[in-house]
């Protein structure tokens, strides 16, 4: 039994995840989106095809809320 895969262009992925195309290429590519897992280069070409099921699975399994952020609040003068 073979798994169905949905291949998306960069523009289609941008529309689906509400990111700018440039952000996908410049920020997410090879940092969060890994070649061979999240995208392929068919026939060794420049064009990228993203594998939606792999992206969605990793997206849903990640726990972004667990990352702590330091926030500094300005002191409020009592008076």
N, CA, C and O atoms as CSV, one atom per row, in Angstrom:
chain,resi,resn,atom,element,x,y,z
A,1,UNK,N,N,0.850,-1.169,0.000
A,1,UNK,CA,C,0.000,0.000,0.000
A,1,UNK,C,C,0.901,1.240,0.000
A,1,UNK,O,O,1.778,1.359,0.856
A,2,UNK,N,N,0.703,2.145,-0.930
A,2,UNK,CA,C,1.531,3.356,-0.998
A,2,UNK,C,C,0.772,4.544,-0.431
A,2,UNK,O,O,-0.441,4.672,-0.592
A,3,UNK,N,N,1.514,5.394,0.226
A,3,UNK,CA,C,0.916,6.578,0.823
A,3,UNK,C,C,0.733,7.643,-0.257
A,3,UNK,O,O,1.583,7.819,-1.130
A,4,UNK,N,N,-0.377,8.337,-0.178
A,4,UNK,CA,C,-0.627,9.423,-1.102
A,4,UNK,C,C,0.139,10.647,-0.649
A,4,UNK,O,O,0.136,10.993,0.533
A,5,UNK,N,N,0.795,11.300,-1.592
A,5,UNK,CA,C,1.549,12.508,-1.275
A,5,UNK,C,C,1.010,13.660,-2.101
A,5,UNK,O,O,0.698,13.509,-3.282
A,6,UNK,N,N,0.909,14.803,-1.463
A,6,UNK,CA,C,0.476,16.020,-2.126
A,6,UNK,C,C,1.698,16.901,-2.321
A,6,UNK,O,O,2.319,17.343,-1.355
A,7,UNK,N,N,2.033,17.149,-3.567
A,7,UNK,CA,C,3.184,17.981,-3.881
A,7,UNK,C,C,2.712,19.392,-4.184
A,7,UNK,O,O,1.794,19.597,-4.978
A,8,UNK,N,N,3.359,20.371,-3.535
A,8,UNK,CA,C,2.983,21.771,-3.690
A,8,UNK,C,C,4.165,22.586,-4.188
A,8,UNK,O,O,5.310,22.319,-3.823
A,9,UNK,N,N,3.888,23.573,-5.016
A,9,UNK,CA,C,4.923,24.526,-5.398
A,9,UNK,C,C,5.149,25.467,-4.218
A,9,UNK,O,O,4.394,25.441,-3.246
A,10,UNK,N,N,6.170,26.285,-4.301
A,10,UNK,CA,C,6.440,27.248,-3.237
A,10,UNK,C,C,5.262,28.194,-3.067
A,10,UNK,O,O,4.886,28.524,-1.942
A,11,UNK,N,N,4.686,28.625,-4.161
A,11,UNK,CA,C,3.540,29.540,-4.110
A,11,UNK,C,C,2.330,28.887,-3.456
A,11,UNK,O,O,1.635,29.523,-2.664
A,12,UNK,N,N,2.070,27.617,-3.783
A,12,UNK,CA,C,0.941,26.902,-3.188
A,12,UNK,C,C,1.163,26.689,-1.691
A,12,UNK,O,O,0.227,26.824,-0.903
A,13,UNK,N,N,2.393,26.357,-1.294
A,13,UNK,CA,C,2.695,26.185,0.125
A,13,UNK,C,C,2.517,27.502,0.866
A,13,UNK,O,O,1.956,27.527,1.961
A,14,UNK,N,N,2.990,28.593,0.280
A,14,UNK,CA,C,2.861,29.915,0.902
A,14,UNK,C,C,1.394,30.254,1.156
A,14,UNK,O,O,1.045,30.780,2.213
A,15,UNK,N,N,0.556,29.955,0.200
A,15,UNK,CA,C,-0.872,30.211,0.351
A,15,UNK,C,C,-1.484,29.338,1.449
A,15,UNK,O,O,-2.328,29.795,2.220
A,16,UNK,N,N,-1.057,28.100,1.510
A,16,UNK,CA,C,-1.619,27.154,2.472
A,16,UNK,C,C,-1.212,27.469,3.905
A,16,UNK,O,O,-2.027,27.328,4.817
A,17,UNK,N,N,0.048,27.897,4.124
A,17,UNK,CA,C,0.514,28.140,5.497
A,17,UNK,C,C,0.552,29.629,5.846
A,17,UNK,O,O,0.982,30.007,6.936
A,18,UNK,N,N,0.105,30.459,4.921
A,18,UNK,CA,C,0.020,31.908,5.146
A,18,UNK,C,C,1.385,32.523,5.444
A,18,UNK,O,O,1.530,33.334,6.359
A,19,UNK,N,N,2.373,32.125,4.662
A,19,UNK,CA,C,3.716,32.700,4.728
A,19,UNK,C,C,4.020,33.322,3.374
A,19,UNK,O,O,3.455,32.918,2.358
A,20,UNK,N,N,4.904,34.293,3.361
A,20,UNK,CA,C,5.367,34.898,2.128
A,20,UNK,C,C,6.321,33.928,1.426
A,20,UNK,O,O,7.081,33.215,2.080
A,21,UNK,N,N,6.274,33.908,0.104
A,21,UNK,CA,C,7.148,33.023,-0.679
A,21,UNK,C,C,8.610,33.268,-0.328
A,21,UNK,O,O,9.381,32.321,-0.174
A,22,UNK,N,N,8.993,34.532,-0.201
A,22,UNK,CA,C,10.390,34.869,0.136
A,22,UNK,C,C,10.762,34.349,1.520
A,22,UNK,O,O,11.897,33.918,1.726
A,23,UNK,N,N,9.838,34.380,2.463
A,23,UNK,CA,C,10.111,33.854,3.804
A,23,UNK,C,C,10.361,32.355,3.763
A,23,UNK,O,O,11.221,31.846,4.481
A,24,UNK,N,N,9.624,31.661,2.940
A,24,UNK,CA,C,9.826,30.216,2.812
A,24,UNK,C,C,11.218,29.958,2.248
A,24,UNK,O,O,11.962,29.135,2.782
A,25,UNK,N,N,11.569,30.649,1.185
A,25,UNK,CA,C,12.869,30.423,0.541
A,25,UNK,C,C,14.040,30.871,1.403
A,25,UNK,O,O,15.064,30.189,1.462
A,26,UNK,N,N,13.897,32.016,2.076
A,26,UNK,CA,C,15.027,32.600,2.794
A,26,UNK,C,C,15.142,32.174,4.251
A,26,UNK,O,O,16.243,32.152,4.802
A,27,UNK,N,N,14.031,31.838,4.876
A,27,UNK,CA,C,14.053,31.538,6.308
A,27,UNK,C,C,13.786,30.070,6.615
A,27,UNK,O,O,14.528,29.453,7.378
A,28,UNK,N,N,12.745,29.513,6.035
A,28,UNK,CA,C,12.332,28.154,6.391
A,28,UNK,C,C,13.138,27.068,5.684
A,28,UNK,O,O,13.380,26.002,6.250
A,29,UNK,N,N,13.551,27.337,4.456
A,29,UNK,CA,C,14.244,26.334,3.654
A,29,UNK,C,C,15.574,25.960,4.289
A,29,UNK,O,O,16.405,26.826,4.563
A,30,UNK,N,N,15.769,24.690,4.516
A,30,UNK,CA,C,16.975,24.096,5.092
A,30,UNK,C,C,17.181,24.424,6.565
A,30,UNK,O,O,18.156,23.963,7.158
A,31,UNK,N,N,16.290,25.206,7.173
A,31,UNK,CA,C,16.301,25.391,8.626
A,31,UNK,C,C,15.213,24.521,9.236
A,31,UNK,O,O,15.455,23.743,10.159
A,32,UNK,N,N,14.017,24.673,8.699
A,32,UNK,CA,C,12.867,23.914,9.187
A,32,UNK,C,C,12.363,22.935,8.135
A,32,UNK,O,O,11.848,21.868,8.470
A,33,UNK,N,N,12.507,23.291,6.885
A,33,UNK,CA,C,12.078,22.431,5.787
A,33,UNK,C,C,13.317,21.783,5.180
A,33,UNK,O,O,14.158,22.461,4.590
A,34,UNK,N,N,13.418,20.471,5.329
A,34,UNK,CA,C,14.620,19.722,4.979
A,34,UNK,C,C,14.432,18.983,3.648
A,34,UNK,O,O,13.427,18.308,3.425
A,35,UNK,N,N,15.424,19.132,2.782
A,35,UNK,CA,C,15.367,18.449,1.490
A,35,UNK,C,C,15.361,16.934,1.705
A,35,UNK,O,O,16.133,16.400,2.501
A,36,UNK,N,N,14.486,16.268,0.987
A,36,UNK,CA,C,14.351,14.824,1.105
A,36,UNK,C,C,13.248,14.418,2.065
A,36,UNK,O,O,12.671,13.340,1.927
A,37,UNK,N,N,12.953,15.260,3.026
A,37,UNK,CA,C,11.856,14.998,3.956
A,37,UNK,C,C,10.659,15.889,3.647
A,37,UNK,O,O,9.539,15.400,3.496
A,38,UNK,N,N,10.891,17.192,3.552
A,38,UNK,CA,C,9.810,18.153,3.350
A,38,UNK,C,C,9.691,18.632,1.899
A,38,UNK,O,O,8.632,19.096,1.478
A,39,UNK,N,N,10.765,18.518,1.155
A,39,UNK,CA,C,10.705,18.933,-0.247
A,39,UNK,C,C,11.706,18.152,-1.083
A,39,UNK,O,O,12.666,17.571,-0.577
A,40,UNK,N,N,11.442,18.164,-2.383
A,40,UNK,CA,C,12.324,17.503,-3.341
A,40,UNK,C,C,12.622,18.474,-4.478
A,40,UNK,O,O,11.914,19.460,-4.684
A,41,UNK,N,N,13.684,18.167,-5.204
A,41,UNK,CA,C,14.034,18.890,-6.430
A,41,UNK,C,C,13.894,17.877,-7.568
A,41,UNK,O,O,14.830,17.129,-7.850
A,42,UNK,N,N,12.727,17.851,-8.223
A,42,UNK,CA,C,12.520,16.848,-9.267
A,42,UNK,C,C,13.558,16.960,-10.386
A,42,UNK,O,O,13.823,18.050,-10.893
A,43,UNK,N,N,14.125,15.848,-10.752
A,43,UNK,CA,C,15.080,15.749,-11.852
A,43,UNK,C,C,16.297,16.646,-11.627
A,43,UNK,O,O,16.931,17.079,-12.588
A,44,UNK,N,N,16.629,16.928,-10.358
A,44,UNK,CA,C,17.793,17.731,-10.041
A,44,UNK,C,C,17.690,19.182,-10.463
A,44,UNK,O,O,18.706,19.864,-10.603
A,45,UNK,N,N,16.481,19.657,-10.666
A,45,UNK,CA,C,16.256,21.019,-11.159
A,45,UNK,C,C,16.159,22.012,-10.015
A,45,UNK,O,O,16.188,21.632,-8.844
A,46,UNK,N,N,16.043,23.284,-10.362
A,46,UNK,CA,C,15.910,24.348,-9.360
A,46,UNK,C,C,14.529,24.382,-8.727
A,46,UNK,O,O,14.382,24.787,-7.574
A,47,UNK,N,N,13.517,23.960,-9.474
A,47,UNK,CA,C,12.147,23.996,-8.962
A,47,UNK,C,C,12.019,23.073,-7.755
A,47,UNK,O,O,12.556,21.966,-7.743
A,48,UNK,N,N,11.302,23.545,-6.747
A,48,UNK,CA,C,11.074,22.758,-5.538
A,48,UNK,C,C,9.628,22.294,-5.495
A,48,UNK,O,O,8.717,23.024,-5.884
A,49,UNK,N,N,9.430,21.085,-5.022
A,49,UNK,CA,C,8.090,20.578,-4.745
A,49,UNK,C,C,8.069,20.161,-3.279
A,49,UNK,O,O,8.883,19.352,-2.834
A,50,UNK,N,N,7.129,20.726,-2.547
A,50,UNK,CA,C,7.010,20.462,-1.116
A,50,UNK,C,C,6.027,19.334,-0.878
A,50,UNK,O,O,4.997,19.246,-1.546
A,51,UNK,N,N,6.346,18.473,0.074
A,51,UNK,CA,C,5.504,17.323,0.407
A,51,UNK,C,C,4.627,17.734,1.590
A,51,UNK,O,O,5.085,17.786,2.732
A,52,UNK,N,N,3.369,18.021,1.297
A,52,UNK,CA,C,2.474,18.584,2.297
A,52,UNK,C,C,2.304,17.684,3.518
A,52,UNK,O,O,2.317,18.180,4.644
A,53,UNK,N,N,2.147,16.402,3.328
A,53,UNK,CA,C,1.904,15.493,4.453
A,53,UNK,C,C,3.064,15.504,5.447
A,53,UNK,O,O,2.830,15.456,6.655
A,54,UNK,N,N,4.290,15.563,4.976
A,54,UNK,CA,C,5.460,15.602,5.866
A,54,UNK,C,C,5.520,16.922,6.627
A,54,UNK,O,O,5.821,16.946,7.821
A,55,UNK,N,N,5.232,18.017,5.929
A,55,UNK,CA,C,5.240,19.332,6.578
A,55,UNK,C,C,4.150,19.398,7.635
A,55,UNK,O,O,4.392,19.839,8.758
A,56,UNK,N,N,2.959,18.962,7.276
A,56,UNK,CA,C,1.826,18.994,8.207
A,56,UNK,C,C,2.084,18.116,9.422
A,56,UNK,O,O,1.780,18.521,10.544
A,57,UNK,N,N,2.638,16.924,9.225
A,57,UNK,CA,C,2.907,16.015,10.341
A,57,UNK,C,C,3.894,16.635,11.325
A,57,UNK,O,O,3.686,16.575,12.537
A,58,UNK,N,N,4.964,17.229,10.808
A,58,UNK,CA,C,5.945,17.862,11.686
A,58,UNK,C,C,5.375,19.108,12.351
A,58,UNK,O,O,5.653,19.380,13.519
A,59,UNK,N,N,4.588,19.849,11.613
A,59,UNK,CA,C,3.962,21.070,12.127
A,59,UNK,C,C,3.046,20.733,13.298
A,59,UNK,O,O,3.082,21.405,14.329
A,60,UNK,N,N,2.228,19.699,13.144
A,60,UNK,CA,C,1.279,19.320,14.190
A,60,UNK,C,C,1.949,18.656,15.388
A,60,UNK,O,O,1.418,18.710,16.497
A,61,UNK,N,N,3.107,18.031,15.180
A,61,UNK,CA,C,3.766,17.336,16.290
A,61,UNK,C,C,4.703,18.248,17.075
A,61,UNK,O,O,5.132,17.892,18.173
A,62,UNK,N,N,5.023,19.414,16.530
A,62,UNK,CA,C,5.945,20.306,17.235
A,62,UNK,C,C,5.223,21.044,18.359
A,62,UNK,O,O,4.015,21.275,18.303
A,63,UNK,N,N,5.984,21.400,19.360
A,63,UNK,CA,C,5.412,22.113,20.502
A,63,UNK,C,C,6.098,23.455,20.634
A,63,UNK,O,O,6.990,23.637,21.463
A,64,UNK,N,N,5.673,24.382,19.814
A,64,UNK,CA,C,6.255,25.718,19.825
A,64,UNK,C,C,5.992,26.427,21.145
A,64,UNK,O,O,6.763,27.303,21.537
A,65,UNK,N,N,4.920,26.066,21.833
A,65,UNK,CA,C,4.575,26.726,23.092
A,65,UNK,C,C,5.541,26.390,24.212
A,65,UNK,O,O,5.554,27.073,25.236
A,66,UNK,N,N,6.347,25.358,24.044
A,66,UNK,CA,C,7.245,24.951,25.115
A,66,UNK,C,C,8.519,25.793,25.160
A,66,UNK,O,O,9.314,25.673,26.092
A,67,UNK,N,N,8.711,26.638,24.160
A,67,UNK,CA,C,9.905,27.476,24.117
A,67,UNK,C,C,9.666,28.703,24.985
A,67,UNK,O,O,8.748,29.485,24.735
A,68,UNK,N,N,10.495,28.861,26.001
A,68,UNK,CA,C,10.344,30.000,26.885
A,68,UNK,C,C,10.912,31.256,26.274
A,68,UNK,O,O,11.922,31.210,25.571
A,69,UNK,N,N,10.269,32.377,26.536
A,69,UNK,CA,C,10.751,33.650,26.042
A,69,UNK,C,C,10.922,34.599,27.210
A,69,UNK,O,O,10.056,34.698,28.079
A,70,UNK,N,N,12.046,35.297,27.221
A,70,UNK,CA,C,12.266,36.274,28.265
A,70,UNK,C,C,11.591,37.578,27.844
A,70,UNK,O,O,11.817,38.089,26.747
A,71,UNK,N,N,10.780,38.089,28.722
A,71,UNK,CA,C,10.080,39.337,28.445
A,71,UNK,C,C,10.402,40.309,29.561
A,71,UNK,O,O,10.262,39.989,30.742
A,72,UNK,N,N,10.835,41.495,29.177
A,72,UNK,CA,C,11.105,42.523,30.168
A,72,UNK,C,C,9.961,43.524,30.132
A,72,UNK,O,O,9.591,44.031,29.073
A,73,UNK,N,N,9.411,43.795,31.301
A,73,UNK,CA,C,8.335,44.758,31.403
A,73,UNK,C,C,8.883,46.050,32.008
A,73,UNK,O,O,9.674,46.009,32.950
A,74,UNK,N,N,8.470,47.180,31.476
A,74,UNK,CA,C,8.935,48.445,32.053
A,74,UNK,C,C,8.350,48.614,33.453
A,74,UNK,O,O,7.210,48.234,33.721
A,75,UNK,N,N,9.150,49.187,34.325
A,75,UNK,CA,C,8.670,49.414,35.678
A,75,UNK,C,C,7.666,50.548,35.657
A,75,UNK,O,O,7.844,51.556,34.972
A,76,UNK,N,N,6.619,50.358,36.418
A,76,UNK,CA,C,5.571,51.374,36.497
A,76,UNK,C,C,5.740,52.109,37.818
A,76,UNK,O,O,5.809,51.490,38.880
A,77,UNK,N,N,5.803,53.414,37.745
A,77,UNK,CA,C,5.974,54.231,38.956
A,77,UNK,C,C,4.667,54.265,39.733
A,77,UNK,O,O,3.610,54.556,39.173
A,78,UNK,N,N,4.745,53.970,41.014
A,78,UNK,CA,C,3.556,54.059,41.852
A,78,UNK,C,C,3.390,55.513,42.270
A,78,UNK,O,O,4.314,56.107,42.825
A,79,UNK,N,N,2.286,56.058,42.025
A,79,UNK,CA,C,2.229,57.405,42.461
A,79,UNK,C,C,0.983,58.053,42.297
A,79,UNK,O,O,0.845,59.224,42.650
